[in-house]
Amino acid sequence: PDGGVAWDLAARRIDGAALEGVDAVVHLVHAMDGPGYADRDRTAAHALADGAAAAGVHRIVYLGGLHPVGTALSEHLASRAEVGEILIDSGIETVALQAGTLIGSGSASFELIRHLTERLPAMTTPRWVHNKIQPIAVGDALHYLVEAATAHVPTSRTWDLGGPDVLEYGDMMQRYAEIAGLPPRRMIVLPYLTPTIAS
């Protein structure tokens, strides 16, 4: 915005001046709502790769989602993994960081957990509350993002980021309740749960 630099990832266009003299770009773009968000993420990744290649950018750092290998992924995680692959295949040196649930104010996953835990002493939940996660503090993830811009790496690839604990979403909600001084939460897990039932 300062010098009239234009970024239009949705239209697959980046003004060349936006990347002039830039050595490393950190890509944090993720659409999470509405139909076609995976297409928007894909378009944005190609726009960045094309613009970075034209400007001679040395490295792309990407923050995606931590996921198990060899299992079916949700549409959201599959989209993040695909963006990482697009950037790695771009020919520009790419460090694709795959982070677990970010713990800290502003993280969409954390805000959802906090919101549900604080407001609902008992809740009906979908089966995903039993999904395993490896959370990491926002501050730690930021440290890795900054270091990834200049760290020596032998080749473009993905790197997993996660804290020491592996637990279920439900366990994390219970842990949040305990730290916040709330009584344990009751969860009734349903095999199918629509937003209407959940609300």
C-alpha positions, 0 to 999 in steps of 0.5 A, spaced: 500 500 500 505 504 501 508 505 494 502 503 490 504 496 490 499 491 488 498 484 490 492 480 487 492 473 489 485 472 487 486 474 480 493 470 479 497 477 479 502 480 483 505 487 480 512 486 479 514 492 484 512 488 490 517 483 489 523 487 487 529 486 491 526 481 495 530 475 497 525 471 501 517 471 501 513 468 507 506 465 504 501 465 510 494 466 505 489 461 507 482 461 505 477 457 510 470 459 508 465 459 502 465 454 496 471 454 492 476 456 497 481 450 495 481 453 488 482 460 491 488 457 495 491 454 489 490 460 485 494 464 490 499 459 490 500 459 483 500 467 483 506 467 488 510 462 485 509 466 478 511 473 481 517 470 485 520 467 479 519 473 475 522 477 480 528 472 482 526 471 489 531 466 492 526 463 497 519 462 499 517 460 506 510 457 507 506 455 513 501 449 512 498 444 516 501 438 520 498 432 518 499 424 518 502 421 512 498 415 508 491 417 511 485 421 508 485 428 509 480 433 510 478 438 504 482 443 508 488 440 510 488 437 503 488 444 500 494 446 505 498 440 503 497 442 495 499 449 496 505 446 499 507 442 493 505 447 488 510 452 492 515 446 492 514 444 485 515 452 483 523 451 482 524 456 487 527 454 494 521 453 498 521 451 506 514 448 507 512 448 515 507 444 517 504 446 523 499 443 528 494 447 532 497 454 533 496 455 541 495 463 542 490 469 541 488 470 534 489 462 532 482 460 529 483 453 531 485 456 538 479 461 538 474 456 537 477 451 542 476 457 547 470 459 545 466 452 545 470 451 552 468 457 556 461 457 553 459 450 553 459 446 560 456 440 556 456 440 548 454 435 542 460 434 538 462 431 532 467 425 531 473 430 530 474 431 537 478 424 538 482 427 532 490 427 534 493 433 534 500 436 536 499 443 538 505 449 538 505 455 541 504 461 536 510 464 539 514 458 537 511 458 530 513 465 529 520 463 531 521 458 526 517 462 520 523 467 521 528 462 522 526 459 515 527 465 511 535 464 512 536 457 515 541 453 510 537 447 507 539 442 502 533 442 498 526 444 498 521 440 502 516 440 508 518 440 515 513 438 521 512 443 527 509 441 533 510 441 541 511 435 545 504 433 546 500 429 542 493 429 544 486 429 542 482 436 541 477 434 546 483 433 551 485 440 549 479 443 551 479 439 558 486 442 559 483 449 557 478 448 562 482 446 567 487 452 566 481 457 566 479 454 572 472 451 569 469 445 571 471 439 566 467 439 560 462 434 558 462 432 551 457 427 547 460 425 541 455 424 535 457 420 529 454 425 525 453 432 527 450 438 522 452 445 524 444 446 526 445 440 531 451 443 534 448 450 535 
